[in-house]
Amino acid sequence: MNVGIIGGGVIGTSCAYHLSDRGHEVTLFERDEIGSGTTAASMAVFVWQAVPPTEFEHRLRRRAWEEYAAFIDDGDLDYTRTGLRHVAWSESTLETYREYADDLDAAGVDATVRSGDGPYDDDRAVGELYTPEDGYFDPVAVAELYARKARAAGATIRTGTTVTDLDTESGRVTGLELDGDEIAVDAVVNAAGPWAPELGGKDDLPLRRTAGPIVGFETDEDVEIPFSLFENDLYVRDYSNGVYVGHYNTDYRDDEDANPDTTATPDDGGAFEQRARNLLGHLGFDADDLRRDTAWTGYRTVTPDGLPIVGEGTTENYYLAVGMSGLGITRAPVVGQSVADAVGGESSSMLREMSPVRFD
């Protein structure tokens, strides 16, 4: 089958790899460069903790990690293991985390609830849920790896090419419009991230785009800190120069839909930077040692139930791979595999859980 893929981030390139690996004729269209959009703005964390834990989410992560582990073992990807902690500020939250830890342990995930009295621990915390195997990738490296593997399997990657619309006839996709040009295809995969709703065809997608500001601070010390999530939806992750603080905004709200084409960098010294500095102060950082290094805004595409929308939509041969809800890196391998299943006419429990028609 001749398949056109819209979007060259980790999701689109994963789809391109898995589809071409199964013998489909694949062309991926990316308006900029591979991994340059939402992917480049990602913290690229692989998250073993599904909070609250579910059997489906654990199966998804286990399958995804099998693919990443093979890439790491082959020397194709580097992975920085940091661990992940959900920090509790109240005893009621900590009790909930104890229940989650039991569920995670039962699923085979190494999870503990601990006091939280080590380096860079929050002075307001009563404890934390901790998993040691979480960590992060270079997000652009992941997308570029999938693109290389897709090319090696026969796919064509067209960067600097904008898809402006879908061509349909009698309720099925027949082609793509590219800046005034047209190309005939048998099927389309929409993996355009926060730009997906503009290319929704006749599918009214239950998607909302949320903005997540991020500020990076240089420090005079070498920072090694677990990826940390707090009850106010802020998070912390270390990097080579210091430490990032970001807003993990994954709430689905009818009254919120951010514009991903609006470049909204957090103001120097503005409200979000002050929130970030305040959080780091509670983690024991010296305010005089924190120098603003970088800042940007990332965008997440979220769904009502937090699960991706993957599979054939209401338009025939129009496939969706959208709504990662901030977990694109964690979900990319399985989304690519599942799209290849759907295009090939296969059914699976994964596809049923992520089906676009589950909201009907």
CORHUBEL-V976090 format. One record per run of one state. SS is the DSSP state (H for helix, E for strand, L for the rest). FROM is the first residue (numbers start at 1). TO is the last residue. If there is no record, write none. Layout:
BEGIN
ss=(SS:SS)
from=(FROM:FROM)
to=(TO:TO)
END
This chain:
BEGIN
ss=(L:E:L:H:L:E:L:E:L:H:L:E:L:E:L:H:L:E:L:E:L:E:L:H:L:E:L:E:L:E:L:E:L:E:L:H:L:E:L:E:L:E:L:E:L:H:L:H:L:E:L:E:L:E:L:E:L:H:L:H:L:H:L)
from=(1:2:7:10:22:25:31:45:47:55:74:80:82:84:89:91:107:111:115:127:132:135:137:139:153:156:160:163:170:172:179:181:185:187:191:193:200:208:219:227:230:234:240:242:248:271:283:287:290:291:303:309:313:316:317:318:323:328:344:349:355:356:360)
to=(1:6:9:21:24:30:44:46:54:73:79:81:83:88:90:106:110:114:126:131:134:136:138:152:155:159:162:169:171:178:180:184:186:190:192:199:207:218:226:229:233:239:241:247:270:282:286:289:290:302:308:312:315:316:317:322:327:343:348:354:355:359:360)
END
